[in-house]
Amino acid sequence: VMFRNPTVGVTYRQEQKLADAEDAARVQSITGTESSPAGSCTGTCVVTREFTPLDPGNFELKYYAPGIGQILEIEPDGTRTELVEFRH
């Protein structure tokens, strides 16, 4: 889930089924920088912090590159899940 024009600080729900699926995300930045094998962004990444109140303290940072979408997910322990291929 991503806004067309995201705003830093906005928190939104991604799923809502009480006590079962309560995923949410907060826009952390719209000027992030990151890279993966299939894409990168320098000062243009949208960065979200995705979480659920059902599992406090557990979250993921996700990086979205313009024209591509999600290129990277980083777990709290530093594990990276990277986009490895992208075709227009």
Helices and strands as residue ranges (DSSP letters): E 11-13, E 24-36, E 39-51, E 59-65, E 69-74, E 80-82
